[in-house]
Amino acid sequence: MRIPICMILYMIVLSAVTVKAADEPLSQEDTLKELAGDLAKLELLVQETNYNIQEFQKTQISSLEPRNLTITSQ
């Protein structure tokens, strides 16, 4: 599940960079700075997504815990 999310986010970032590049030419240094910033934001999104997935999985597992059951008749 982690790979498709990363791919989608990468494609979004790539399209944003492409649109920005079409507007005005950037120096190599500016391009690298923007790319580094985009990758940092992408990394934060991936970490947040992984955290949310783990929290969701914890809630699913905790809901499967056995509970007390008392049978009073046949």
DSSP file (Angstrom, degrees, kcal/mol; ACC not computed):
  #  RESIDUE AA STRUCTURE BP1 BP2  ACC     N-H-->O    O-->H-N    N-H-->O    O-->H-N    TCO  KAPPA ALPHA  PHI   PSI    X-CA   Y-CA   Z-CA
    1    1 A M     >        0   0    0      0, 0.0     4,-1.2     0, 0.0     0, 0.0   0.000 360.0 360.0 360.0 -26.9    0.0    0.0    0.0
    2    2 A R  H  >  +     0   0    0      1,-0.2     4,-2.0     2,-0.2     5,-0.2   0.857 360.0  56.7 -71.4 -35.9    2.9    2.3    0.6
    3    3 A I  H  > S+     0   0    0      1,-0.2     4,-2.5     2,-0.2     5,-0.2   0.934 105.0  48.8 -66.9 -47.3    4.3    2.2   -2.9
    4    4 A P  H  > S+     0   0    0      0, 0.0     4,-2.4     0, 0.0    -1,-0.2   0.897 111.2  51.0 -61.5 -37.3    1.2    3.3   -4.7
    5    5 A I  H  X S+     0   0    0     -4,-1.2     4,-2.5     2,-0.2     5,-0.2   0.930 111.5  47.8 -63.8 -44.0    0.8    6.3   -2.4
    6    6 A C  H  X S+     0   0    0     -4,-2.0     4,-2.6     1,-0.2    -1,-0.2   0.902 111.3  51.0 -62.4 -41.0    4.4    7.3   -2.9
    7    7 A M  H  X S+     0   0    0     -4,-2.5     4,-2.4     2,-0.2    -1,-0.2   0.911 110.4  48.7 -64.0 -41.9    4.0    7.0   -6.7
    8    8 A I  H  X S+     0   0    0     -4,-2.4     4,-2.0     2,-0.2    -2,-0.2   0.930 113.1  47.0 -64.1 -45.3    0.8    9.2   -6.6
    9    9 A L  H  X S+     0   0    0     -4,-2.5     4,-2.5     1,-0.2    -2,-0.2   0.899 111.2  52.1 -64.1 -39.8    2.5   11.8   -4.6
   10   10 A Y  H  X S+     0   0    0     -4,-2.6     4,-2.9     1,-0.2    -1,-0.2   0.915 108.9  50.2 -60.9 -43.2    5.6   11.7   -6.8
   11   11 A M  H  X S+     0   0    0     -4,-2.4     4,-2.3     2,-0.2    -1,-0.2   0.879 110.3  50.3 -64.5 -37.2    3.4   12.2   -9.9
   12   12 A I  H  X S+     0   0    0     -4,-2.0     4,-2.1     2,-0.2    -2,-0.2   0.940 113.2  45.3 -64.9 -46.7    1.7   15.2   -8.3
   13   13 A V  H  X S+     0   0    0     -4,-2.5     4,-2.4     1,-0.2    -2,-0.2   0.919 112.6  51.6 -63.0 -43.1    5.0   16.8   -7.4
   14   14 A L  H  X S+     0   0    0     -4,-2.9     4,-2.3     1,-0.2    -1,-0.2   0.906 109.9  48.6 -61.2 -42.3    6.4   16.1  -10.8
   15   15 A S  H  X S+     0   0    0     -4,-2.3     4,-2.3     2,-0.2    -1,-0.2   0.883 110.7  51.3 -67.1 -36.4    3.4   17.7  -12.5
   16   16 A A  H  X S+     0   0    0     -4,-2.1     4,-2.3     2,-0.2    -2,-0.2   0.909 111.1  47.7 -65.9 -40.9    3.7   20.7  -10.3
   17   17 A V  H  X S+     0   0    0     -4,-2.4     4,-2.5     2,-0.2    -2,-0.2   0.900 111.1  51.8 -65.6 -40.0    7.4   21.1  -11.2
   18   18 A T  H  X S+     0   0    0     -4,-2.3     4,-1.6     2,-0.2    -2,-0.2   0.913 110.5  47.5 -63.5 -43.4    6.6   20.7  -14.9
   19   19 A V  H  X S+     0   0    0     -4,-2.3     4,-1.0     2,-0.2    -1,-0.2   0.919 113.3  48.3 -64.6 -43.3    3.9   23.4  -14.8
   20   20 A K  H >X S+     0   0    0     -4,-2.3     4,-1.4     1,-0.2     3,-0.6   0.899 109.3  53.3 -63.1 -40.3    6.3   25.7  -12.9
   21   21 A A  H 3< S+     0   0    0     -4,-2.5    -1,-0.2     1,-0.2    -2,-0.2   0.822 103.9  56.5 -65.4 -30.8    9.1   25.0  -15.4
   22   22 A A  H 3< S+     0   0    0     -4,-1.6    -1,-0.2     1,-0.2    -2,-0.2   0.786 103.5  56.0 -71.1 -26.2    6.8   25.9  -18.2
   23   23 A D  H << S-     0   0    0     -4,-1.0    -2,-0.2    -3,-0.6    -1,-0.2   0.932 124.4 -11.2 -72.5 -47.1    6.1   29.4  -16.7
   24   24 A E  S  < S-     0   0    0     -4,-1.4    -1,-0.3     0, 0.0     2,-0.2  -0.994  72.0-104.4-155.4 144.9    9.7   30.6  -16.4
   25   25 A P        -     0   0    0      0, 0.0     2,-0.3     0, 0.0    -3,-0.1  -0.514  36.1-156.9 -73.2 140.4   13.2   29.1  -16.8
   26   26 A L        -     0   0    0     -2,-0.2     2,-0.0    -5,-0.1    -5,-0.0  -0.849  19.3-109.4-115.2 152.3   15.0   28.5  -13.5
   27   27 A S     >  -     0   0    0     -2,-0.3     4,-2.5     1,-0.1     5,-0.2  -0.330  35.4-108.0 -70.6 163.6   18.7   28.3  -12.8
   28   28 A Q  H  > S+     0   0    0      1,-0.2     4,-2.4     2,-0.2     5,-0.2   0.895 120.8  51.9 -61.0 -39.9   20.1   24.9  -11.9
   29   29 A E  H  > S+     0   0    0      2,-0.2     4,-2.2     1,-0.2    -1,-0.2   0.919 110.7  46.8 -64.3 -44.1   20.6   26.0   -8.3
   30   30 A D  H  > S+     0   0    0      2,-0.2     4,-2.5     1,-0.2     5,-0.2   0.894 111.5  52.2 -64.4 -39.9   17.0   27.2   -8.0
   31   31 A T  H  X S+     0   0    0     -4,-2.5     4,-2.5     1,-0.2    -2,-0.2   0.921 110.3  47.7 -62.3 -44.1   15.7   24.0   -9.6
   32   32 A L  H  X S+     0   0    0     -4,-2.4     4,-2.5     2,-0.2    -1,-0.2   0.879 111.0  51.6 -65.6 -37.8   17.6   21.9   -7.1
   33   33 A K  H  X S+     0   0    0     -4,-2.2     4,-2.2     2,-0.2    -2,-0.2   0.926 112.2  45.7 -64.0 -44.3   16.4   24.0   -4.2
   34   34 A E  H  X S+     0   0    0     -4,-2.5     4,-2.6     2,-0.2    -2,-0.2   0.909 113.0  50.2 -64.8 -41.5   12.8   23.6   -5.3
   35   35 A L  H  X S+     0   0    0     -4,-2.5     4,-2.6     2,-0.2    -2,-0.2   0.909 109.9  50.4 -63.5 -42.1   13.2   19.9   -5.8
   36   36 A A  H  X S+     0   0    0     -4,-2.5     4,-2.1     2,-0.2    -1,-0.2   0.899 111.5  48.9 -62.4 -40.9   14.8   19.5   -2.4
   37   37 A G  H  X S+     0   0    0     -4,-2.2     4,-2.2     2,-0.2    -2,-0.2   0.912 111.5  48.9 -64.2 -42.6   11.9   21.3   -0.8
   38   38 A D  H  X S+     0   0    0     -4,-2.6     4,-2.4     1,-0.2    -2,-0.2   0.903 111.3  49.8 -64.2 -41.2    9.3   19.2   -2.7
   39   39 A L  H  X S+     0   0    0     -4,-2.6     4,-2.5     2,-0.2    -1,-0.2   0.871 109.0  52.3 -66.4 -36.2   11.1   16.0   -1.7
   40   40 A A  H  X S+     0   0    0     -4,-2.1     4,-1.9     2,-0.2    -1,-0.2   0.920 111.3  46.8 -64.4 -43.2   11.1   17.1    2.0
   41   41 A K  H  X S+     0   0    0     -4,-2.2     4,-2.1     1,-0.2    -2,-0.2   0.902 111.7  51.7 -63.8 -40.4    7.4   17.8    1.8
   42   42 A L  H  X S+     0   0    0     -4,-2.4     4,-2.4     1,-0.2    -2,-0.2   0.906 107.3  52.6 -62.6 -42.7    6.8   14.4    0.1
   43   43 A E  H  X S+     0   0    0     -4,-2.5     4,-2.4     1,-0.2    -1,-0.2   0.900 108.9  50.1 -60.8 -41.4    8.8   12.7    2.9
   44   44 A L  H  X S+     0   0    0     -4,-1.9     4,-2.5     2,-0.2    -1,-0.2   0.899 110.3  50.0 -63.9 -40.3    6.6   14.3    5.5
   45   45 A L  H  X S+     0   0    0     -4,-2.1     4,-2.5     2,-0.2    -2,-0.2   0.894 110.6  49.6 -64.8 -39.5    3.5   13.2    3.7
   46   46 A V  H  X S+     0   0    0     -4,-2.4     4,-2.6     2,-0.2    -2,-0.2   0.921 111.7  48.5 -65.1 -43.8    4.8    9.6    3.5
   47   47 A Q  H  X S+     0   0    0     -4,-2.4     4,-2.3     2,-0.2    -2,-0.2   0.916 112.7  48.2 -62.6 -42.9    5.6    9.6    7.2
   48   48 A E  H  X S+     0   0    0     -4,-2.5     4,-2.5     2,-0.2    -2,-0.2   0.907 112.1  49.4 -63.8 -41.8    2.2   11.0    8.1
   49   49 A T  H  X S+     0   0    0     -4,-2.5     4,-2.4     2,-0.2    -2,-0.2   0.922 110.8  49.3 -64.1 -44.2    0.5    8.4    5.8
   50   50 A N  H  X S+     0   0    0     -4,-2.6     4,-2.4     2,-0.2    -1,-0.2   0.900 110.9  50.6 -61.9 -41.0    2.5    5.6    7.4
   51   51 A Y  H  X S+     0   0    0     -4,-2.3     4,-2.5     2,-0.2    -2,-0.2   0.931 110.6  48.9 -61.6 -45.7    1.6    6.8   10.9
   52   52 A N  H  X S+     0   0    0     -4,-2.5     4,-2.3     1,-0.2    -2,-0.2   0.883 110.6  50.9 -62.8 -38.7   -2.1    6.9    9.9
   53   53 A I  H  X S+     0   0    0     -4,-2.4     4,-2.5     2,-0.2    -1,-0.2   0.926 111.0  48.3 -63.7 -44.7   -2.0    3.4    8.5
   54   54 A Q  H  X S+     0   0    0     -4,-2.4     4,-2.2     1,-0.2    -2,-0.2   0.902 111.5  49.6 -63.7 -41.1   -0.4    2.1   11.6
   55   55 A E  H  X S+     0   0    0     -4,-2.5     4,-1.9     2,-0.2    -1,-0.2   0.905 111.1  49.7 -64.5 -40.6   -2.9    3.8   13.8
   56   56 A F  H  X S+     0   0    0     -4,-2.3     4,-1.9     1,-0.2    -2,-0.2   0.920 110.2  50.4 -63.2 -43.5   -5.8    2.4   11.7
   57   57 A Q  H  X S+     0   0    0     -4,-2.5     4,-2.2     1,-0.2    -1,-0.2   0.876 107.6  54.2 -63.6 -37.2   -4.3   -1.1   12.0
   58   58 A K  H  X S+     0   0    0     -4,-2.2     4,-2.6     1,-0.2    -1,-0.2   0.906 108.2  49.0 -62.5 -41.3   -4.0   -0.8   15.7
   59   59 A T  H  X S+     0   0    0     -4,-1.9     4,-1.4     1,-0.2    -1,-0.2   0.866 110.7  50.9 -67.8 -34.4   -7.7    0.1   16.0
   60   60 A Q  H  < S+     0   0    0     -4,-1.9     4,-0.4     2,-0.2    -1,-0.2   0.903 113.1  45.0 -68.0 -40.3   -8.6   -2.9   13.8
   61   61 A I  H >< S+     0   0    0     -4,-2.2     3,-1.3     1,-0.2    -2,-0.2   0.903 110.8  53.1 -70.0 -41.6   -6.5   -5.3   16.0
   62   62 A S  H >< S+     0   0    0     -4,-2.6     3,-1.1     1,-0.3    -1,-0.2   0.803 102.8  58.5 -66.4 -27.8   -7.9   -3.9   19.3
   63   63 A S  T 3< S+     0   0    0     -4,-1.4    -1,-0.3     1,-0.2    -2,-0.2   0.645 100.5  58.7 -75.5 -11.9  -11.4   -4.4   18.1
   64   64 A L  T <  S+     0   0    0     -3,-1.3    -1,-0.2    -4,-0.4    -2,-0.2   0.393  76.4 123.5 -95.0   2.5  -10.7   -8.1   17.7
   65   65 A E  S <  S-     0   0    0     -3,-1.1    -3,-0.0    -4,-0.2     2,-0.0  -0.354  71.6-102.4 -64.4 142.4   -9.7   -8.6   21.3
   66   66 A P        -     0   0    0      0, 0.0     2,-0.3     0, 0.0    -1,-0.1  -0.330  38.7-160.4 -65.9 147.2  -11.7  -11.3   23.1
   67   67 A R        -     0   0    0     -3,-0.1     2,-0.2    -2,-0.0    -3,-0.0  -0.832  28.0 -87.2-123.2 163.7  -14.4  -10.2   25.4
   68   68 A N        -     0   0    0     -2,-0.3     2,-0.4     2,-0.0    -1,-0.0  -0.479  40.9-171.0 -72.6 140.0  -16.2  -11.9   28.2
   69   69 A L        -     0   0    0     -2,-0.2     2,-0.5     2,-0.0    -1,-0.0  -0.995   5.5-165.4-134.4 127.0  -19.2  -13.9   27.2
   70   70 A T        -     0   0    0     -2,-0.4     2,-0.6     2,-0.0    -2,-0.0  -0.961   4.2-160.0-116.2 124.7  -21.7  -15.5   29.7
   71   71 A I        +     0   0    0     -2,-0.5     3,-0.1     1,-0.1    -2,-0.0  -0.907  10.9 178.4-103.5 123.5  -24.2  -18.1   28.6
   72   72 A T        +     0   0    0     -2,-0.6     2,-0.3     1,-0.1    -1,-0.1   0.596  64.1  15.1-102.9 -13.4  -27.1  -18.5   31.0
   73   73 A S              0   0    0      1,-0.0    -1,-0.1     0, 0.0     0, 0.0  -0.957 360.0 360.0-152.0 170.1  -29.1  -21.2   29.2
   74   74 A Q              0   0    0     -2,-0.3    -3,-0.0    -3,-0.1    -1,-0.0   0.489 360.0 360.0 -76.8 360.0  -28.8  -23.8   26.5
